[in-house]
Amino acid sequence: MLMNPKPDSAVSTHDKVYRGLRSQIMYGEIAPGAALTLRGIGAEYGVSMTPAREAVRRLVAEGALSLSSSGRVATPELSNDRIEELAALRSLLEVELASRALPRAHIALIERLHSINLTIADVISNRDAVGYIRANLEFHRTLYLRAQAPAMLAMAETVWLQLGPTMRALYGRLRRTEAPHFHRLIIAALKAGDEPGLRLAVRSDVTQGLRMLAN
């Protein structure tokens, strides 16, 4: 009889560090240009240098961290051109995801998006930047999961990951006092089955703020 192999503890430890760091970066918990050390990562997650190094290697490959010729690891400081490029990618990918999700939208999805939007309003009133980014991405991810296009969603998440620290800086500049206006337009378009309106609302939502940051 074949026995199930025991889980590789080194792999699971590395994956824990990778997922933890990935979340911190995506949700803006680490500022742009912040330097990271393997020793510091290891101490934070209670692991040795090896899983820390593997996690960093994966995140560098995804564009979430930069690695200089001297070996310095840091979150990227995005140029205006890079912000414009990533905003354009968000527009292309997320508009298509939303369009594919529309035929599968149902009342439970719309109610869930409305609930998330209420959460966004709460975290804004508390001036919680990280909470805002987390809830905002949850709003988009919840909609895009209905597209049933996992490869496209994975690409969108890689863009979010590269933008995470910059989104934190954007939040401070926007000084929001309520949930994004375009979220309400997205929900209204879903209710009406309005594909052109949905595409326009998503495109406006994902690009407006980033383009302001690049100015």
Solvent accessible surface area in square Angstrom, and as a share of the most:
residue,aa,sasa,rsa
1,M,214,0.95
2,L,175,0.87
3,M,150,0.67
4,N,141,0.72
5,P,122,0.76
6,K,186,0.79
7,P,120,0.76
8,D,82,0.43
9,S,83,0.53
10,A,68,0.53
11,V,87,0.50
12,S,62,0.40
13,T,41,0.24
14,H,26,0.11
15,D,37,0.19
16,K,106,0.45
17,V,0,0.00
18,Y,13,0.05
19,R,151,0.55
20,G,22,0.21
21,L,2,0.01
22,R,53,0.19
23,S,45,0.29
24,Q,36,0.16
25,I,0,0.00
26,M,4,0.02
27,Y,24,0.09
28,G,0,0.00
29,E,73,0.33
30,I,21,0.11
31,A,59,0.46
32,P,46,0.29
33,G,20,0.19
34,A,31,0.24
35,A,60,0.46
36,L,32,0.16
37,T,84,0.49
38,L,42,0.21
39,R,184,0.67
40,G,39,0.37
41,I,5,0.03
42,G,6,0.06
43,A,83,0.64
44,E,108,0.48
45,Y,43,0.16
46,G,68,0.65
47,V,26,0.15
48,S,72,0.46
49,M,79,0.35
50,T,82,0.48
51,P,15,0.09
52,A,0,0.00
53,R,115,0.42
54,E,58,0.26
55,A,0,0.00
56,V,10,0.06
57,R,134,0.49
58,R,75,0.27
59,L,0,0.00
60,V,44,0.25
61,A,87,0.68
62,E,47,0.21
63,G,27,0.26
64,A,0,0.00
65,L,5,0.03
66,S,52,0.33
67,L,102,0.51
68,S,50,0.32
69,S,130,0.84
70,S,100,0.65
71,G,44,0.43
72,R,128,0.47
73,V,14,0.08
74,A,3,0.03
75,T,2,0.01
76,P,22,0.14
77,E,136,0.61
78,L,34,0.17
79,S,66,0.42
80,N,82,0.42
81,D,119,0.62
82,R,82,0.30
83,I,7,0.04
84,E,66,0.30
85,E,86,0.38
86,L,0,0.00
87,A,0,0.00
88,A,38,0.30
89,L,61,0.30
90,R,8,0.03
91,S,15,0.10
92,L,128,0.64
93,L,21,0.10
94,E,0,0.00
95,V,3,0.02
96,E,54,0.24
97,L,0,0.00
98,A,0,0.00
99,S,16,0.10
100,R,111,0.41
101,A,0,0.00
102,L,24,0.12
103,P,110,0.69
104,R,93,0.34
105,A,27,0.21
106,H,82,0.37
107,I,116,0.59
108,A,59,0.46
109,L,8,0.04
110,I,14,0.07
111,E,107,0.48
112,R,111,0.40
113,L,0,0.00
114,H,98,0.44
115,S,48,0.31
116,I,3,0.02
117,N,11,0.06
118,L,102,0.51
119,T,62,0.36
120,I,0,0.00
121,A,38,0.29
122,D,86,0.44
123,V,22,0.13
124,I,2,0.01
125,S,86,0.56
126,N,111,0.57
127,R,124,0.45
128,D,59,0.30
129,A,13,0.10
130,V,32,0.18
131,G,14,0.13
132,Y,10,0.04
133,I,3,0.01
134,R,107,0.39
135,A,6,0.05
136,N,11,0.06
137,L,7,0.03
138,E,60,0.27
139,F,0,0.00
140,H,1,0.00
141,R,54,0.20
142,T,28,0.16
143,L,0,0.00
144,Y,1,0.00
145,L,106,0.53
146,R,70,0.26
147,A,3,0.03
148,Q,116,0.51
149,A,15,0.12
150,P,107,0.68
151,A,76,0.59
152,M,39,0.17
153,L,18,0.09
154,A,57,0.44
155,M,109,0.49
156,A,1,0.01
157,E,28,0.13
158,T,38,0.22
159,V,7,0.04
160,W,4,0.02
161,L,0,0.00
162,Q,22,0.10
163,L,1,0.00
164,G,0,0.00
165,P,1,0.01
166,T,8,0.05
167,M,23,0.10
168,R,95,0.35
169,A,50,0.39
170,L,6,0.03
171,Y,11,0.04
172,G,38,0.36
173,R,130,0.47
174,L,47,0.23
175,R,174,0.64
176,R,57,0.21
177,T,122,0.71
178,E,99,0.44
179,A,8,0.06
180,P,3,0.02
181,H,96,0.43
182,F,41,0.17
183,H,0,0.00
184,R,109,0.40
185,L,75,0.37
186,I,0,0.00
187,I,14,0.07
188,A,54,0.42
189,A,7,0.05
190,L,8,0.04
191,K,134,0.57
192,A,81,0.62
193,G,47,0.46
194,D,58,0.30
195,E,70,0.31
196,P,102,0.64
197,G,24,0.23
198,L,0,0.00
199,R,74,0.27
200,L,113,0.56
201,A,4,0.03
202,V,0,0.00
203,R,94,0.34
204,S,25,0.16
205,D,23,0.12
206,V,4,0.02
207,T,8,0.05
208,Q,109,0.49
209,G,10,0.10
210,L,3,0.01
211,R,97,0.35
212,M,68,0.31
213,L,23,0.11
214,A,8,0.06
215,N,145,0.74
